[in-house]
Amino acid sequence: MEKFRKETRDWLEENCPPAMRQPRRGDADTCWGGRGWVFTSQEQRIWFERMVERGWTVPAWPKEYGGGGLSPHEAVILQEEMDAINARPPLESFGISMLGPALLKFGNEEQKREHLPKIARGEIRWCQGYSEPDAGSDLAALRTRAVQDGDHFIVNGQKIWTSYADKADWIFCLVRTDVTVKKQAGISFLLFDMATPGVSTRPILLISGKSPFCETFFDNVRVPVSNLVGERNRGWDVAKYLLTHEREMIAGGGSNLFDVDFLDRTAAAVAGGAPLKDSVLRARIAQAAIDSHAFEATRERYVADAAAGNELGPRSAVLKLQGTELNKRRLELVMSLGGIDALTVTGEEETTDSPHTLWLRSRGNSIEGGTSEIMLEIISRSILELPVQ
């Protein structure tokens, strides 16, 4: 593996543009891909194309589906070497982090060959149709219906909190195909084009003033039966598996979300370059650093276990709970360090990564992908095996 590490390090050093080694400034510096994607810089385009050519947008996926064909251990080494030079991900999408793993496990061969290479090459941007106005934490209560009509399903209903639905090309969607059975037993997992007649979206504004969220409406949307993933009425199996990957994605690795160096720089700026004198804030930063390293140790243990071929399963709830809570604490510290000035709205200079915007947005981290209360319930029931109340 040392040979692979050296070759990877040398290739990254030669091929990753310097501009792609700088911290990102929110969505503007993130390559999402999709039909209408326009690169924000020549460096972003070069980095994306070079990584796509090697299959390293999805390094552990099989080569026949557009991936790099790396072993789990090799994929970990690649990520470590990218982290070492602060290389940005060449492509981010819900197709990579959520749908792709679900298709690899539950999709048929035709679906894999149709969708996975397009995800790997950033040709299609996906959104997730899960939550509904009356089905959030109790997701299995969803009411969006899909009624079969020949070789199509006719879909009617509404989804909410659909991230980037107004920018997505396709959606992976939970629908009810049987209303006569137990809630989970009557759910199916469908894929369809957002340009299909009858699909519409409406943005939802958050308290931060910024929002990726939308309401999504389906009015007699015709979806080919061939777009059903897994068995009919067994979509809950697909949904649960996908959620483990979504929660890991939202957790963001915990220590990556909790940038202690950033806190140090913020503290130095507030103090005019002098050591921070507030003993309470210093203690909070120190505790944050300890918790961050402890979480990273747990995350690395889980990653090593996954590399050995074991599924993350309910342990994704641990990552999601701790990662999001760490992120909220980090941004609360940033606001504390900035004082009243951190609440200033700067008008046209306002960006998605300004301190107060990130602080307000972080409130949603412990709701999306399953609330912290739900994560605690999963941990108590499925990991600690405590009695259900």
VMD Tcl script that draws the C-alpha trace (Angstrom):
set ca {
  {0.00 0.00 0.00}
  {2.94 2.35 0.45}
  {3.57 2.23 -3.30}
  {-0.06 3.18 -3.97}
  {0.16 5.99 -1.41}
  {3.29 7.45 -3.01}
  {1.86 7.20 -6.53}
  {-1.37 8.85 -5.35}
  {0.50 11.62 -3.53}
  {2.65 12.35 -6.59}
  {-0.36 12.37 -8.93}
  {-2.35 14.70 -6.69}
  {0.59 17.06 -6.30}
  {0.95 17.27 -10.07}
  {-2.74 17.41 -11.02}
  {-4.61 19.29 -8.30}
  {-4.59 23.03 -9.20}
  {-3.48 25.37 -6.39}
  {-6.86 27.11 -6.38}
  {-8.51 23.76 -5.60}
  {-6.46 23.52 -2.39}
  {-8.03 26.61 -0.85}
  {-10.94 26.49 1.63}
  {-14.35 26.57 -0.02}
  {-16.66 29.53 0.45}
  {-19.97 27.71 0.52}
  {-21.99 26.47 -2.45}
  {-20.29 28.88 -4.84}
  {-17.07 26.88 -4.60}
  {-18.74 23.45 -4.72}
  {-19.03 21.53 -7.97}
  {-22.51 19.96 -8.00}
  {-22.69 18.85 -11.63}
  {-25.93 18.35 -13.54}
  {-27.36 19.19 -16.93}
  {-27.12 22.92 -16.45}
  {-23.88 23.04 -14.46}
  {-21.46 25.86 -15.29}
  {-17.95 25.68 -13.81}
  {-17.10 28.66 -11.65}
  {-13.46 28.67 -12.73}
  {-11.05 27.02 -15.14}
  {-9.29 25.38 -12.19}
  {-12.55 23.81 -11.01}
  {-13.16 22.39 -14.49}
  {-9.61 21.01 -14.80}
  {-9.71 19.34 -11.37}
  {-13.13 17.83 -12.10}
  {-12.14 16.45 -15.52}
  {-8.88 14.94 -14.27}
  {-10.59 13.18 -11.38}
  {-13.45 11.94 -13.58}
  {-10.91 10.47 -15.99}
  {-9.42 8.37 -13.19}
  {-12.81 7.44 -11.76}
  {-11.88 9.19 -8.54}
  {-15.11 11.12 -8.10}
  {-16.34 7.73 -6.81}
  {-13.05 5.89 -6.23}
  {-14.48 2.75 -4.59}
  {-17.19 2.14 -7.18}
  {-16.53 -0.57 -9.82}
  {-14.88 0.66 -13.01}
  {-17.75 -0.58 -15.17}
  {-20.00 1.97 -13.46}
  {-17.61 4.91 -13.81}
  {-15.70 4.40 -10.58}
  {-12.03 3.99 -9.82}
  {-12.21 0.35 -8.78}
  {-10.17 1.03 -5.65}
  {-10.30 -1.25 -2.64}
  {-11.81 0.27 0.52}
  {-8.31 0.67 1.97}
  {-7.03 2.37 -1.19}
  {-10.01 4.73 -1.14}
  {-9.15 5.69 2.45}
  {-5.55 6.39 1.41}
  {-6.74 8.59 -1.46}
  {-8.90 10.62 0.93}
  {-6.03 10.95 3.39}
  {-3.71 12.25 0.68}
  {-6.35 14.68 -0.56}
  {-6.83 15.91 3.00}
  {-3.06 16.34 3.36}
  {-3.01 18.98 0.60}
  {-6.47 20.37 1.43}
  {-7.78 19.24 -1.97}
  {-11.46 19.98 -2.51}
  {-13.81 17.18 -3.57}
  {-13.99 17.39 -7.38}
  {-17.73 16.68 -7.33}
  {-20.42 16.53 -4.67}
  {-23.92 15.20 -5.16}
  {-26.67 13.25 -3.48}
  {-26.15 10.76 -6.28}
  {-22.69 10.00 -4.93}
  {-23.40 10.14 -1.21}
  {-26.86 8.55 -1.10}
  {-28.43 7.14 -4.27}
  {-25.29 5.51 -5.65}
  {-24.70 3.16 -2.69}
  {-28.40 2.23 -2.71}
  {-28.33 1.41 -6.43}
  {-25.19 -0.67 -6.01}
  {-26.99 -2.76 -3.40}
  {-30.61 -2.83 -4.64}
  {-30.61 -1.74 -8.29}
  {-30.81 -4.15 -11.20}
  {-28.04 -4.27 -13.77}
  {-29.88 -2.06 -16.26}
  {-30.44 0.63 -13.59}
  {-26.81 0.51 -12.50}
  {-25.47 0.93 -16.03}
  {-27.98 3.67 -16.80}
  {-27.54 5.86 -13.72}
  {-24.22 5.19 -11.97}
  {-21.86 6.34 -14.77}
  {-23.87 9.56 -15.14}
  {-23.56 10.17 -11.40}
  {-19.81 9.52 -11.50}
  {-19.38 11.95 -14.42}
  {-21.57 14.61 -12.84}
  {-24.05 14.56 -15.72}
  {-27.19 14.29 -13.58}
  {-27.91 16.10 -10.32}
  {-30.25 14.28 -7.93}
  {-32.55 15.35 -5.11}
  {-34.27 13.29 -2.42}
  {-38.05 12.96 -2.11}
  {-38.58 11.64 1.41}
  {-40.17 14.03 3.93}
  {-43.76 15.26 3.61}
  {-45.78 17.87 5.54}
  {-47.25 15.13 7.78}
  {-44.35 12.66 7.54}
  {-41.08 13.92 8.97}
  {-39.66 11.90 11.83}
  {-42.47 9.42 11.19}
  {-41.39 9.02 7.58}
  {-43.38 5.81 7.10}
  {-46.57 7.89 7.39}
  {-45.94 9.34 3.92}
  {-49.00 9.68 1.67}
  {-47.65 10.40 -1.81}
  {-49.38 7.76 -3.94}
  {-48.19 5.81 -6.97}
  {-50.92 3.86 -8.79}
  {-49.91 1.53 -11.61}
  {-51.39 2.22 -15.03}
  {-50.00 -0.29 -17.51}
  {-46.25 0.13 -17.75}
  {-46.30 3.39 -15.75}
  {-47.03 4.57 -12.21}
  {-49.17 7.68 -11.80}
  {-47.71 9.69 -8.90}
  {-49.64 12.30 -6.91}
  {-48.63 14.03 -3.69}
  {-46.20 16.45 -2.08}
  {-42.71 16.40 -0.59}
  {-41.13 19.03 1.63}
  {-37.59 20.04 2.62}
  {-36.42 18.71 -0.76}
  {-32.86 20.05 -0.89}
  {-31.98 21.69 -4.23}
  {-35.13 20.36 -5.90}
  {-35.25 23.53 -8.01}
  {-31.78 22.71 -9.37}
  {-31.99 18.92 -9.60}
  {-32.41 16.90 -12.81}
  {-33.82 13.69 -11.25}
  {-35.36 12.66 -7.93}
  {-35.25 9.43 -5.91}
  {-38.62 9.28 -4.25}
  {-40.56 7.26 -1.68}
  {-44.17 6.61 -2.69}
  {-47.02 4.56 -1.30}
  {-48.02 1.72 -3.61}
  {-50.24 -0.19 -1.17}
  {-52.56 1.41 1.40}
  {-53.95 -1.87 2.75}
  {-50.88 -3.00 4.70}
  {-48.63 -1.83 7.53}
  {-47.11 1.58 6.76}
  {-43.58 0.43 5.97}
  {-44.78 -2.55 3.96}
  {-46.63 -0.47 1.34}
  {-43.79 1.86 0.31}
  {-41.82 1.72 -2.95}
  {-38.69 3.52 -4.19}
  {-38.96 5.30 -7.56}
  {-36.59 7.28 -9.78}
  {-37.85 9.92 -12.20}
  {-36.90 13.00 -14.18}
  {-37.78 16.34 -12.60}
  {-38.64 17.62 -16.09}
  {-41.54 15.14 -16.28}
  {-44.89 16.95 -16.78}
  {-46.67 17.42 -13.45}
  {-43.55 18.02 -11.32}
  {-43.17 21.50 -9.79}
  {-41.12 23.06 -6.98}
  {-41.35 26.08 -4.68}
  {-38.39 27.35 -2.59}
  {-38.63 27.57 1.21}
  {-36.88 30.53 2.88}
  {-35.13 29.93 6.23}
  {-34.28 32.30 9.08}
  {-30.70 32.47 7.78}
  {-31.96 34.20 4.65}
  {-30.49 31.36 2.58}
  {-32.03 28.01 1.83}
  {-31.49 24.96 -0.37}
  {-34.94 23.63 0.55}
  {-38.07 23.38 -1.58}
  {-41.60 22.08 -1.55}
  {-42.08 19.60 -4.39}
  {-45.45 18.76 -5.94}
  {-46.52 15.80 -8.10}
  {-49.67 16.10 -10.19}
  {-50.41 12.94 -12.22}
  {-46.72 12.36 -12.93}
  {-46.17 9.35 -15.20}
  {-43.15 7.26 -14.14}
  {-42.08 4.09 -15.98}
  {-42.47 0.94 -13.90}
  {-38.89 0.08 -14.93}
  {-37.76 2.96 -12.65}
  {-38.79 1.00 -9.55}
  {-35.70 0.18 -7.46}
  {-35.87 -3.09 -5.57}
  {-39.16 -4.89 -5.03}
  {-42.54 -3.23 -5.13}
  {-43.75 -2.42 -1.58}
  {-40.22 -3.11 -0.25}
  {-38.89 0.40 -0.74}
  {-38.50 0.83 3.01}
  {-35.50 -1.51 2.85}
  {-33.88 0.77 0.26}
  {-34.84 3.89 2.22}
  {-33.29 2.68 5.49}
  {-30.05 1.68 3.77}
  {-29.84 5.03 2.01}
  {-30.44 6.90 5.27}
  {-27.29 5.39 6.81}
  {-25.28 7.05 4.03}
  {-27.20 10.32 4.29}
  {-26.52 10.54 8.02}
  {-22.84 9.88 7.50}
  {-22.78 12.64 4.87}
  {-24.56 15.16 7.14}
  {-22.16 14.32 9.98}
  {-19.38 15.45 7.67}
  {-16.77 13.48 9.54}
  {-17.25 15.49 12.74}
  {-13.69 16.73 13.02}
  {-13.89 18.27 9.56}
  {-16.98 20.19 10.63}
  {-15.27 21.13 13.86}
  {-12.34 23.17 12.51}
  {-10.36 23.96 15.66}
  {-7.73 25.86 13.65}
  {-10.49 28.14 12.39}
  {-11.54 28.83 15.97}
  {-7.95 29.65 16.87}
  {-7.65 32.08 13.97}
  {-10.98 33.70 14.87}
  {-9.90 34.08 18.49}
  {-6.59 35.66 17.43}
  {-8.40 38.10 15.15}
  {-10.80 39.12 17.91}
  {-7.91 39.65 20.31}
  {-5.87 41.62 17.78}
  {-3.34 38.83 17.44}
  {-2.85 38.52 21.19}
  {-3.74 35.40 23.18}
  {-7.42 35.17 24.06}
  {-7.81 36.30 27.68}
  {-11.35 35.11 28.30}
  {-10.73 31.98 30.38}
  {-14.25 30.62 29.82}
  {-13.96 30.82 26.05}
  {-10.48 29.30 26.19}
  {-11.85 26.38 28.21}
  {-14.71 25.91 25.74}
  {-12.30 25.85 22.80}
  {-10.08 23.33 24.59}
  {-13.06 21.09 25.37}
  {-14.22 21.39 21.78}
  {-10.80 20.27 20.54}
  {-10.83 17.25 22.88}
  {-14.33 16.25 21.80}
  {-13.42 16.70 18.16}
  {-10.40 14.38 18.40}
  {-12.44 11.82 20.34}
  {-15.11 11.86 17.66}
  {-12.53 11.52 14.90}
  {-11.14 8.42 16.62}
  {-14.63 6.90 16.62}
  {-15.19 7.84 12.99}
  {-11.88 6.29 11.91}
  {-12.78 3.08 13.75}
  {-16.09 2.92 11.91}
  {-14.38 3.63 8.57}
  {-11.87 0.84 9.17}
  {-14.69 -1.56 9.99}
  {-16.56 -0.55 6.83}
  {-13.37 -1.06 4.82}
  {-13.33 -4.63 6.12}
  {-16.71 -5.18 4.46}
  {-19.08 -4.52 7.38}
  {-22.08 -2.21 6.98}
  {-22.31 0.90 9.12}
  {-25.95 0.21 10.01}
  {-27.34 1.97 13.11}
  {-23.87 3.31 13.94}
  {-24.57 5.99 11.33}
  {-26.84 7.49 13.99}
  {-23.80 7.98 16.25}
  {-21.93 9.84 13.52}
  {-24.95 11.93 12.60}
  {-25.77 12.87 16.19}
  {-22.25 13.75 17.26}
  {-21.19 15.36 13.96}
  {-24.14 17.72 13.85}
  {-23.97 18.61 17.53}
  {-20.25 19.37 17.15}
  {-21.01 21.62 14.19}
  {-23.59 23.55 16.19}
  {-21.13 23.98 19.07}
  {-18.40 25.14 16.69}
  {-20.60 27.86 15.23}
  {-21.84 28.93 18.65}
  {-18.18 29.43 19.61}
  {-17.58 31.45 16.45}
  {-20.48 33.72 17.38}
  {-19.20 34.03 20.95}
  {-15.75 34.97 19.70}
  {-17.15 37.51 17.26}
  {-19.43 39.14 19.81}
  {-22.05 41.62 18.64}
  {-20.14 42.21 15.39}
  {-20.79 38.60 14.33}
  {-24.50 39.43 14.05}
  {-23.93 42.22 11.54}
  {-25.60 41.73 8.17}
  {-23.33 43.05 5.44}
  {-25.84 43.40 2.59}
  {-24.30 42.69 -0.81}
  {-21.20 41.29 0.85}
  {-23.26 38.66 2.63}
  {-22.24 35.12 1.67}
  {-23.40 31.62 2.53}
  {-20.36 31.20 4.78}
  {-20.69 34.37 6.88}
  {-20.61 33.50 10.60}
  {-24.21 34.34 11.46}
  {-25.58 32.68 8.30}
  {-23.75 29.45 9.11}
  {-24.80 29.69 12.75}
  {-28.47 30.04 11.84}
  {-28.23 27.31 9.20}
  {-26.63 24.88 11.67}
  {-29.95 24.71 13.56}
  {-31.21 22.53 10.73}
  {-28.33 20.04 11.02}
  {-29.97 18.34 13.99}
  {-33.31 18.07 12.15}
  {-32.45 17.00 8.58}
  {-31.71 13.33 7.99}
  {-33.47 12.45 11.24}
  {-33.68 14.60 14.37}
  {-31.20 14.23 17.22}
  {-34.02 12.73 19.30}
  {-34.58 10.05 16.67}
  {-30.83 9.37 16.53}
  {-30.81 8.88 20.31}
  {-33.71 6.47 20.00}
  {-31.87 4.45 17.32}
  {-28.72 4.34 19.45}
  {-30.60 3.26 22.58}
  {-32.67 0.62 20.79}
  {-30.30 -0.80 18.16}
  {-26.84 -0.31 19.72}
  {-27.31 -0.20 23.50}
  {-30.32 -2.57 23.28}
  {-32.19 -0.69 25.98}
  {-35.86 -1.58 26.57}
  {-38.37 0.38 24.50}
  {-40.60 2.63 26.60}
}
mol new
graphics top color blue
foreach p $ca { graphics top sphere $p radius 0.5 }
foreach p [lrange $ca 0 end-1] q [lrange $ca 1 end] { graphics top cylinder $p $q radius 0.2 }
display resetview
